[in-house]
Amino acid sequence: MINQTSSMPSSPPQAPLVVEMRGIVKRFPGVLANDHVDFELLHGEIHGLLGENGAGKSTLMNVLAGLYRQEAGTILVKGEPKAFSSPRDAIKAGIGMVHQHFMLVPSQTVTENILLGLDDPRFIMRLPDYNTKIAELGERFGLKVDPRAKIWQLSVGEQQRVEILKMLYRGVDVLIMDEPTAVLAPQEIEGLFVTLRAMIAQGKSVIFISHKLQEVSVIADRVSVLRRGIATASGVPSKGVSRQELARLMVGRDVIFALDKKPGRPQDVVLEVTDVHAESDKGLPALRGISLNVRAGEIVGVAGVAGNGQSELSQVISGMRRCAQGQVLLNGDKISNRNTLFGIQHGMAYVPEDRTHVGSAPNLSVTDNVIMKNFRKPPISKNGLLDMKAATKHANELKLAYDIIVPTVSTPVRLLSGGNLQRVILAREISGLPAFMVAVQPTRGLDVGAIEGVHRLLLAQREAGAAVLLVSEELEELLSLCDRVYVIYEGKIMGEVMIGDDEPDEGAALSLSKGLVDTIGQMMTGTPLDQIQKEGVAAHD
């Protein structure tokens, strides 16, 4: 068992130290992001850096990458003290960072993006020569990408390779990866891990920032954990610590990973989406003939890499976006191209992706936020007037029932943590006893403890007979919670798979024993299910 203490001894170094961070302190107004944090990176290792949302892990690495200056503490690179004033200083010391949101120019080529900001070439750019150099570098580290391709022509995984090549071309020995798998399909994640191991084999060192315990356990040699700006584990060998122990170090309590999911008993169809077409905010096709259904007493998932139409689909269903063609039925009533109130009156609950600006009114109190959907009804409303005493009582009941940690229900929700704000939204939506709920990225940015609570609430809705549509980019979450999963790619449904022990309907889906994760991954990158099945049959023959 690991002791929860910042002074925990790390394992004996098996290789020279590349980076030492001692007593790092970083403050923002009202927040102590890093509280005297120590961190060590060995030569030729992948070091996992874990922590819940807001734990300070990205801040610590931004200090190392030269984006922030620490208030106290020292940084040593290969034994020499360093003071970084910019990312350029860090890169000169051999330290580079690949951020979660890529910093690429879409209209330029791969080579042009890699050379951008460098002193060489200064006057004459012989692109064919640099194309060759970058192709050779990519071949060396297993980062195959066409140097002449425009960034907008590349997949998300290929764009990530360009960001890595930018750092390698600049000669960095230490690569910091911030949540590198957040936008990748399963096959792309496997490819990234192969690349990282190839880099280690050639003497590089990698810091892998993540909140995904399973991935860190697989890829990292050692692990450090931050909680509320303090190191609760430092340099622990990943092979000697369980997911449960890591989760406890992240959130300060035991977390239950095994969900108590009872066998599904789906009933009648509640939501029916038929041939829906819709445009994005830019006026481009976002949904191109989407059809799906959700029955009472089941959770149906929508899987896909970010930006493939999931957000637009949830907005069409909830009434926040018009559809150009097709229709959405809720218990037989057409709700597409109606206002959001119509959906609410017909038993719909909506947990949006943006919990701050869409899911809540930040400057209003917890009470005001939880009564937003029922303030017209008794007992909150009496004779057309709002009864604040009844509203406050209702809010306090939800505070207890949903474990919302807040001093009083009059507190503005902008002061709440991400997990508590999500509980406020779920309390409001679930307390109305909805017939149908659409939940979009309900656990994004939450720590493992808050995620556990959200999962329990969604399963409780399923047990109560509600129909739930879960839109998530976390494949593990979908496989744990869902009865069925649709996979979306560029606004089209690539196929449907069944989750669980029951045999799938005729040709509709594959069972877990038939390479489900690999199949979903192929669909997430654009291969329809019927093509996968045909190729599988041909290979078998």
N, C-alpha and C positions, 0 to 999 in steps of 0.2 A: 504494500500500500504506500502511496506517495503522500508525504506530509505537505499540507497546504501552507507553504512558507516561502517567502521570496529568497530566503538564504539557503534553499535546498542545494546541496552539492551536486554538481553535474558529474557525468561519468568521466573517468580519466581520459584526457586527450589521447587519441590514437594517431593524430596528425598535427602538423603545425597550425597554430592559430592564424587565420587570415584577418579576421575582424574581432576587435574587443570593444564593447560599449560598456562603460563603467558609470553607474550612478546617474543615468540620463534623466533629466527633469525637463518636461515641456508643458507649459501652461497656455491655455486660451482663456479669454474672459469668463470667469466663473467656473472654469473646468481645469482640473489637474489631470492632463491626459496621460503623462508618464511620470511616475513617482519613484525616482531613484532606481531605474531599471538597469539590470545587467544583462548583457547578451553576448554570446561567443559563437563565432562561426569557424569551423575547421576547414582546412584545405581538402577539397575533393569530397564534400558531403552535401546532401540535400537536407536542409534544416527546416522543419515545419514550425511555423509560428501561428498558434491557435489563439482564439479569443472571441467572445461574443461581440455583437455590434456595439461599437463605442468603447471597447476595452483598451484601445490605445495602440493596437498592433500596427495599423497603417501609419499612424503618427510617428511611432518609433522608427519605422523604415523610411519615412519621408525625411527624418533627421539624418539617417545614414546616407540617403540619396542626395542630400544637399538642398532639398526643398524647404526645410525648416531649420532654424538655428535653435539649439537647446539652451535653456537658461542655466543649466548646471550639468556637470558630467563631462567625460572625455571619450574620444573615439581614437582608437589605434588601428592602423591598417598595416599588417605585417610588422607590428611592433613599433611603428612610428606614429606619434601623435598627429592628428589631422584636425583642421578646422575648415569646414565646407561653407562657402558663401553662396553656392549655386550648384545645380546638377552638373554643370561643366567641371567644377572642381572635383566632384565625386567621381565622374567618369575618368578624369586624369589620374585619380588614385586607383582606378580599376573597378569602380562600383557603378552599376547601372540598374535602372528600374523599369520594368514593363508594367504599366498601370492597367487597371481593370478596364478603363475606357481608353481605347486606342487613340494615339495622337498622330494620325496620318492624314495626308492631303489626298482626297479621293481622285482628283483629276490628274494626278501625277503617277508616274510609273513606280514600280518597286525600287528600282535603282535610284531614281530621283529622290524618293522619300528617304532612302538610306543615306544619301550624300548630303541631304539638306542640313545646313548649319555647320558643315565642316569647312575648315580652311583650305583643304585640298580636295578637288581642284579649285584653283583660285580664278584663273582667267579662261582657260580652254577646257571644255568638258568633252572628253572622248568617250561617249556613252557605250559604244561596243566593248571597249577595254574594261570599263567598270562593270558592264553586264557580265562579262566573263569572270571577273574577280568575285562578284557576288554569287554567281552560280556555283563556283568552286567552293566558296565558303558554305553555302547551303548544302552542297553534297557532303562536305566534311562532317557537318553536324546533323545530317539527316533532316534538313529544313528545305525540302524541295519546293520551290516556287519560281515561276517564270519572271526573271528580272525585268522583262519588257512589258509585263502586264500592268494595266492601270489598277489602282487600288480598288476602285468601285467594281471591277470585274471579279474580284477575289471573294471567296467565302470567308466567314468570320475566322475559321481556323487558319486559313492562309494569311489573313491579315495579322494574326497573332505571330505567325512565323516571321513576318516582315519586321515586327517590333523587336523580336528576339535578335534577328539578323542586324538590326540597327545597333544594338548594344555590342554584339560580337564583332562587328566591323570596326567599332571604336576601341576594341581591344580590352573589354572589361573581363576581369577574372571572377567577379562576384555579380551574379544576376539575381535581382529581387523580383519575384513574380507576385503581384497583388491579385488575389482571387482569380487565378488564371483559367479555371475550368468553368466559371460562371456562365460563359456564353458558348460553350462547346457541346457538341453531341458526344455520345459515348465513344464512338470510334475515334473522334478527334482528341478526346481525353487520353485514350490509349496511345495515340500518336505523339501527344505532348510528353507523356511519361517516357516514351522511347527516346525522344529528343533530349530530355533532361538527363537521362542516364548516359547518353552519348557525350554530353557536355562534361559530366563528372568524370567519365573515362579519359577525357583529354585535359584533366587538371583544373577544370572550373569548379566553382562552389555556387550553390543555389539556396536562396531563402524563399520558402514557399508559404505565402500568407494564405490562410484559408479558415473557414468555419466548418468544413466538411471533414468530420472525424475519420470516416472510412478512407477517404483519399489520402489524408495525411499519414494514416497508419500504413498504407500501401507504399507510398513513394518516399517518405522521409526516413533518414537514418537516425536523426535525433529530433526531439520536439521541445519547444518552449511554449508556455501558456501565460497569457496575460488576463487579469480580471480587474476591471476598474483601475487600470493604469499601473497595477502592481504585478510583478512576476510571481506566479504561484508554482511554476515549474520551470527549470532552466536546464536545457541540454540533456533531457532524459532520453535514453535509447528507446526508439519507438517500439522495438520488439518486446520491451519489458513492461509495457503499460497497456491496459485495455481501454476500449472506447468508453466504458463506464467511468473509469478513473479520470480520463481526459475530460469527459463531460462534467464531472464533479469539480474538477479544477477550474473549468471555465465559468460555471454558474454558482458554485458554492454549495451544491446539494446533489443528492443522488437523482439521476434521470432514468426513467424507464423507457427502453427502446422498443420492447416487444409490445405491439399494440393488441388490445383485446378486441379483435375484429371478428364478429360473429358471422356465420354463413349468411349470404345475402338472400333476401326474399323479395325480389323486385315485383311490383304490381303494375298498375296501368301506366301508360305513357303520360307524363306530366308536361314535359317540354318537347316540342317538335319543331326543328329547324329544317326548312326545305328550300334548297337551291338559292341560298342567300348570296347576293352580290352587294358589295359596298366599297366605297372609296376611302383612302387614307386622308389625313389632314392636308396632304400635298396634292390631293385630287387624283392620285394614282390608284389603280385597282389593288385593293387590300384583301377582299374576300371574293373568290371566284367559284361560286356554285357550291357553297357549304351546305351539307345536309347531315344532321345528327339528331339523336333523341335521348332523353333522360327519363327513366321511370321512377315511380315512387319507391322509396326504400333502397336506393342505390346511389353510389357515388361514381360519376363518370368523369374521367380525366381528359384533358386536352394537352397533349405533349407537343413540344416543338422548340426549336432554337428561337431566341428572342427576335421579334420583328417579322414574324411570318403570318401575322393576322390575328393572333390570339387576343390582343387588346381590342381591336376593332370588332371581333366577334362578341366579346362580352359587352361592349358598348351598344351594339345593335340589339342584343337580347334585353338589356336593361332599359332601353329607350333613349340612350344618350347619343346615338348615331343613327341616321337614316340609312335604310338599305334601298338600293336602286332596283332590286329584283328579288323575288322570293318572299317568304313570309316566316314569321315566328309565332307559334301557337302555344299558349299556356292553358292547360286543361281545356283545350278546344277553342279558346278565345284568342283572336288575333291581337297580339301586343306589339308587333313590329310597326315602326313609324307612328307610335303613340307616345305621349309624354310619360315621364318616369312615374308620375302619380298613378297612371292607369295600371302600370305593372304592380305597384305597391298595393293598390286596392284589390288586385287579383292574386295576392299571396306571394309576391316575389320579394326575396331578400337579396341584397347586393353588397358584396365586400369588394371594393375596388382596389386596383393595383396601387394607386396613389392614396395612401391613407391620410395624408396630411391635408392635401388641397381638394380632394374629391370626397373622401370618406368622412371628413370631419370639418367643423368650423373651429379653427385653432384658437381664436380669441374668446370663444364661448366656453362655458363651464361644462363639466362632466354631465350635470343635470340637463342642460340645454341640448347637449349632443345626443343623449340617450332617449329623449322624448321627441326627436325630430320627426319620427314617423307616426307617432300616436298622440300628438298634442291636440288633435281635433276630436279625440274619442274620450269617453269617460274611462276612468275617474280623473284623468289629467285635465280634461275639459268639462266644465259644468255650465250649462246654459250659454255656450259660446264663449265662455271666459276661461282663461288658463288658471288652474288651481295650483299655485306654486308649492303649497304644502303637500299635496298629493304627488306632485312631480318630484319633489325632494325625497319623499318616502320611497317612490318607485326607484329613483337613482340609487339610494342607499341599499335597497334590496338587491339591485343588480351588482352593486359594488361588492357585496358579500358573496353573492352567488357565482360571480365570475372572477373573484379574487383580484379585483382592480386595486392596485396599490397606489393610493392617493390620500393626502391628508384629509380633505373633505370633498364632497361632490360639487362644491362651488369653485373648485380649482379649475383654471383654464386648461384645456387639454393640450395646449402647446407646451406646457411644462411637463408632460408625461413622457416616459420612455417609449420606444417603439413598441415594445411588448404590451405595455399597459394601454397605449392608444389603440392597439389592435383589439384588446379585450373590450374596450369601450364600444368599438364598432361592432364586434361580434355580439356583445350583450344587447345592443340596440336591435340588430337584425334578427337574432334568434329569439328574443323575448316576444316577438310578434307572432311566434308559431307559424313560420312560413311553410307553404306547400312546396316551394322551390327556392333554392339558393344558388347563386353563382358567386364563387369565391375566386378571385384573381390574385395569384402570388400571395396567399394569406400569411406565409411564413417568411417572406423575403426580409432579410436584415435582422431577423430575430435570433436570439441565442437558443441553444438546444432545450433549455427549460421552458421558454415561452413556446417553442415549436411543439413540444409535447402537449402543452395545454390546448393549443389550437387544434391539433390532431384529435384530441379527445372530444372537443366540441363538435367537430365535423362528423365524427363517427356517431355521436349522440343524435345528431340530426338524422342520420341514416337510420338509426334504430327507431326513431320516432316516426318514421314513414315519410320523411321529406325526400324530395329529389334534389341531389346536389351536383352541380357542374363545377369541377375543380380545374382551374387553369394554372399550370405550374411548369416551371423550367427545371424543377428538381425531379429527376426520373425516379430516384429512390422513394420520394414522397408519394408519387403517383402509384408506384407498384405496391406500396404499403397500404394505401387508403382505398384505392379504386377497385370497382368491380369490372369496369371496362375502361379502355383508353382509346381515344381517337388521336391520330397523329396528323398535325397540320404542317404544310410546307408551302410557302409562297401563296397562301390564301386558298389552298386546296386540301381536302382530306385525302391523305395517302392510304389510309386503311384504319381498321378497328381491330383491337386485340382484347381478348378476355383475360382477366386476372383471377386466379384462384384455382380450385380443384375441379370445378365443373367443366364438362366438355363444352367447347365453343359451339355456337350455332353453325349450321352448314356453311363451311368455307368462310365464315365471317372473321375468324381470328385464329390465333395460335395459342397453345398452352405454354405455361412456364417451362415445361420440359423440352420445348422445341426451339430453344435459343431466343427467348422473348426479348431480352435486352438488346441483343445484336440486331434482331428484326426491327425493333423500334428505332434503334440508331440509324439503320439504313433508311427507314422512312423519314426520319428527321432531316436527312440530307438529300431527300428528293426521289427515292425509289419507291414506287407504289407497291402495296402489299401483294397484289396479284402477280406482279413481275417477280417479286422475291419468291413467292410460292412456286411459280413456274420454273424458275432457275433451280430451286431446291429439288423439285421433282426430276428435272433433267439431270442434275448432278447425281441423284440417287439411282436413276436408271443407268 
